[in-house]
Amino acid sequence: MLFLCFLWGINQVTIKIAGTGISPVLQAGIRSIIATVLLSVWMLARHIRPFEKDGSGFPGVMVGLLFSIEFALMFWGLSYTSASRAVIFIYIAPFIVVLGIHWLIPEERLGRLQVGGMLLAFVGIIVAFGEGLTQLNGKEWIGDLLCVAAAVFWGATTVLVRASKLSNIAPSRTLYYQLLVSSILLPLLSLALGETGVSQLTPLILLCLAFQGIVVAFASYLAWFWLIAHYPATRLSAFTFFTPLFGVICGVVILFEPFTPGLLLALTLVATGIYLVNLKPGTLR
C-alpha cells in the first residue's frame, strides 16, 4: 500500500514532465487509451465480460463521464500549478467521498474524528490556496482551482460507485467503464479545445506516458482492487495520507519545486486530515 501511495504521488511529476511535449487533455486521453487496451487483454485472459445486463450500464457511463472530467481538470491544472501543490489539492477527494456517503448511506455517518479531520484539511487548503495567490507568475491559483475541481469530480465518482449497482459488480468492470469512456471523450475534448497536441516526443516523455498508462492507470488500480478484496478497506484507506506526502517530496526532489513553510503546513494539515477521516469512530480515545 505504501508503494502504491508512492506511485500515485509521483504521478503528478510525470504529468508535468510529459506536459512539456503533449497537451494536457490529450495526454490524459492517451493515458486512458493505453490502460484500456491493457485492461481489455487482462479481462479477456481471465474470461471477465466487461458488459452485462445487470443495470450497471447507465451508472457505468456516468462514472466514465465524471472520470473524464476529473482527469481533464487535473491535467489542465498541472499546466498552471506545481506538482507538489497539485497533489495536496487533488487529495481533498477523500473528504468529498466522506461527505457524500454521510448523506447517502445513513450507517456511515461522520464521527467526531472525521469532522476534526475535515476541518484540519479545510484549513490546510486555505493555507495552500492563499500562498498560491502570492506567487509571482500570477497563475498558480488557476491551477489550484482546477485541481480542487478535479478532486470534487473524483470524490463524486467514488460516491456514485458506492451508491449505484456498480458496487455489486467486479471492480475491474467499473475501472473498464471509466477508462473506456475517458479514452473516447478526452481526445475528442482535446480536439474541441483546439489543443496543440503533440509538440515533441522525447524518450523521457514517452517513459512518463508509459508510466501513467501501464503502471498507474492499469497496474496500480488493479493492485488496489486486489488489496481491498483481501484487507479491510478502512485500514488501507488510512494509508492514503502518504500520497500527498510522497507527491510533495517528488515534486521538490525531481522538479526542484520550492518547498515553502506554507506548503509544509498545508501538507501536514491535509495529510493528518486524510488519516483522521479514514479512521473508524472510536478508534482514538
C-alpha positions in Angstrom: 0.0 0.0 0.0 2.9 2.3 0.7 4.4 1.5 -2.7 1.0 2.4 -4.4 0.9 5.7 -2.5 4.4 6.4 -3.8 3.3 5.7 -7.4 0.3 7.9 -7.0 2.4 10.6 -5.5 5.0 10.7 -8.3 2.3 10.5 -10.9 1.8 14.3 -10.8 5.5 14.7 -11.6 5.3 12.5 -14.7 2.3 14.5 -15.9 4.3 17.8 -15.6 7.2 16.3 -17.5 5.1 14.8 -20.3 3.2 18.1 -20.4 6.3 19.8 -22.0 5.6 17.9 -25.2 1.9 16.9 -25.1 -1.2 19.0 -24.5 -2.8 18.2 -21.1 -6.2 16.8 -22.1 -4.7 14.8 -24.9 -2.1 13.4 -22.6 -4.9 12.3 -20.2 -6.7 10.6 -23.2 -3.5 8.8 -24.3 -3.1 7.5 -20.8 -6.6 6.1 -20.8 -6.2 4.5 -24.2 -3.1 2.7 -23.1 -4.7 1.4 -19.9 -8.0 0.5 -21.7 -6.1 -1.8 -24.1 -4.2 -3.5 -21.3 -7.2 -3.9 -19.2 -9.1 -5.4 -22.2 -6.4 -8.0 -22.6 -6.3 -8.8 -18.9 -10.1 -9.2 -18.7 -10.1 -11.4 -21.8 -7.4 -13.6 -20.3 -9.5 -14.0 -17.1 -12.8 -14.5 -19.0 -14.3 -11.4 -17.4 -17.0 -9.9 -19.6 -16.9 -6.1 -19.4 -20.6 -5.6 -20.1 -23.5 -7.5 -18.6 -27.3 -6.9 -18.5 -27.3 -6.1 -14.8 -28.3 -2.4 -14.7 -24.7 -1.2 -14.5 -24.6 0.3 -18.0 -26.0 3.8 -17.2 -24.1 4.4 -13.9 -21.0 3.0 -15.7 -21.2 5.6 -18.4 -21.9 8.3 -15.9 -18.9 7.2 -13.8 -16.8 7.3 -17.0 -18.0 10.9 -17.7 -17.1 12.0 -14.2 -13.8 10.3 -14.5 -13.1 12.0 -17.8 -13.9 15.5 -16.4 -11.8 14.8 -13.4 -8.7 14.0 -15.4 -9.2 16.7 -17.9 -9.3 19.2 -15.0 -6.3 17.7 -13.2 -4.0 17.5 -16.3 -5.1 21.0 -17.3 -4.5 22.3 -13.7 -1.0 20.9 -13.7 -0.1 23.1 -16.6 -0.6 26.1 -14.3 0.5 24.9 -10.9 3.3 22.8 -9.4 3.1 19.1 -8.9 3.8 19.5 -5.2 0.9 21.9 -4.8 -1.5 20.0 -7.1 -1.2 16.7 -5.1 -2.4 18.5 -2.0 -5.5 19.9 -3.7 -6.3 16.7 -5.6 -6.2 14.7 -2.3 -9.1 16.5 -0.8 -11.2 13.9 -2.7 -11.4 11.6 0.3 -13.3 14.4 2.1 -15.8 14.7 -0.7 -16.4 11.0 -0.5 -17.0 11.1 3.2 -19.4 14.0 2.9 -21.3 12.2 0.0 -21.5 8.9 1.9 -22.6 10.7 5.0 -25.7 11.9 3.3 -26.4 8.8 1.1 -25.6 5.9 3.5 -27.1 6.5 7.0 -25.0 3.8 8.7 -21.8 5.6 7.7 -22.4 8.9 9.4 -19.5 11.2 10.3 -17.9 10.8 13.7 -16.0 13.4 15.7 -12.7 12.2 14.3 -13.9 12.5 10.8 -15.3 16.0 11.4 -12.0 17.1 13.0 -10.0 15.6 10.1 -12.1 17.5 7.6 -11.7 20.8 9.5 -7.9 20.3 9.5 -7.8 19.6 5.8 -10.0 22.6 5.1 -7.6 24.9 6.9 -4.7 23.3 5.0 -6.4 24.0 1.7 -6.9 27.7 2.7 -3.2 27.9 3.6 -2.1 26.4 0.3 -4.5 28.4 -1.8 -3.6 31.6 0.0 0.1 31.0 -0.7 -0.8 30.4 -4.4 -2.3 33.8 -4.7 1.0 35.4 -3.8 3.1 33.5 -6.5 4.9 35.8 -8.9 3.6 34.2 -12.1 0.1 35.0 -11.1 -1.4 31.8 -12.5 -0.8 29.3 -9.6 -4.3 29.9 -8.3 -5.9 28.9 -11.7 -4.2 25.5 -11.5 -5.1 25.2 -7.8 -8.8 25.8 -8.5 -8.7 23.3 -11.4 -7.2 20.7 -9.1 -9.8 21.3 -6.4 -12.5 20.9 -9.1 -10.8 17.6 -10.2 -10.9 16.4 -6.6 -14.6 17.1 -6.4 -15.3 15.1 -9.5 -13.0 12.3 -8.2 -15.0 12.2 -5.0 -18.3 12.3 -6.9 -17.1 9.3 -9.0 -16.4 7.3 -5.9 -19.7 8.2 -4.2 -21.6 7.2 -7.4 -19.9 3.8 -7.5 -20.8 3.2 -3.8 -24.4 4.3 -4.2 -25.2 2.5 -7.5 -25.2 -1.0 -9.0 -21.5 -0.6 -9.7 -20.9 -1.5 -6.1 -22.1 -5.1 -6.8 -20.0 -5.8 -9.9 -16.4 -6.8 -10.4 -14.1 -3.8 -9.7 -12.3 -4.4 -13.0 -15.6 -3.8 -14.8 -16.0 -0.5 -13.0 -12.5 0.5 -13.9 -13.2 -0.6 -17.5 -16.2 1.8 -17.8 -14.0 4.7 -16.5 -11.1 4.0 -18.8 -13.1 3.2 -21.9 -15.4 6.3 -21.7 -12.4 8.6 -21.0 -10.3 7.1 -23.8 -13.1 8.2 -26.2 -14.1 11.5 -24.6 -10.7 13.0 -23.7 -9.2 13.0 -27.2 -12.5 14.5 -28.5 -12.4 17.2 -25.8 -8.8 17.9 -26.7 -9.8 18.4 -30.3 -12.7 20.6 -29.3 -10.5 22.8 -27.1 -8.1 23.3 -30.0 -5.1 21.9 -28.1 -1.8 21.9 -30.0 -1.5 18.1 -29.5 2.0 16.6 -29.6 4.8 19.1 -30.0 7.7 16.8 -29.2 8.3 13.2 -28.1 11.5 12.6 -26.2 12.4 9.3 -24.6 11.7 10.9 -21.2 8.2 12.0 -22.3 7.5 8.5 -23.7 8.6 7.0 -20.4 6.3 9.2 -18.4 3.4 8.3 -20.7 4.1 4.6 -20.3 4.3 5.1 -16.5 1.0 6.8 -16.4 -0.8 4.3 -18.7 0.8 1.0 -17.7 1.9 1.4 -14.1 -0.6 3.8 -12.7 -3.9 3.6 -14.6 -3.6 -0.1 -15.2 -1.4 -2.0 -12.8 -1.7 0.2 -9.6 -5.5 0.4 -9.9 -5.8 -3.4 -10.2 -3.4 -3.8 -7.3 -5.6 -1.5 -5.2 -8.7 -3.5 -6.1 -6.9 -6.7 -5.1 -5.8 -5.2 -1.8 -9.3 -4.1 -0.8 -10.6 -7.6 -1.6 -8.1 -9.1 0.8 -7.7 -6.5 3.6 -10.0 -4.1 5.5 -10.7 -1.1 3.3 -10.7 1.3 6.3 -7.1 0.3 7.2 -5.9 0.6 3.7 -7.6 4.0 3.2 -5.9 5.4 6.2 -2.5 4.9 4.4 -3.6 7.3 1.6 -2.3 10.3 3.6 1.1 9.2 2.4 0.3 10.1 -1.2 0.4 13.9 -0.9 3.5 13.5 1.3 5.2 11.4 -1.5 3.9 13.8 -4.1 5.4 16.9 -2.5 8.7 15.2 -1.9 8.9 14.0 -5.5 8.0 17.5 -6.8 10.7 19.1 -4.7 13.4 16.5 -5.4 12.8 15.7 -9.1 11.4 19.0 -10.4 13.2 21.3 -7.9 9.9 23.0 -6.9 10.1 25.3 -3.9 9.3 23.9 -0.5 7.9 26.7 1.5 6.7 26.9 5.1 3.2 27.4 3.9 3.4 24.3 1.7 4.7 22.3 4.7 1.9 23.5 6.9 -0.8 22.8 4.2 0.7 19.3 3.6 0.7 18.5 7.4 -2.9 19.6 7.9 -4.2 17.8 4.8 -2.3 14.6 5.4 -3.4 14.5 9.1 -7.0 15.2 8.0 -6.9 12.3 5.5 -5.6 10.0 8.2 -8.3 11.0 10.7 -11.2 10.9 8.3 -10.4 7.3 7.4 -10.3 6.1 11.0 -13.4 4.4 12.4 -15.3 6.4 15.0 -14.0 5.4 18.5 -10.5 4.4 17.2 -8.7 7.1 19.1 -9.9 7.9 22.7 
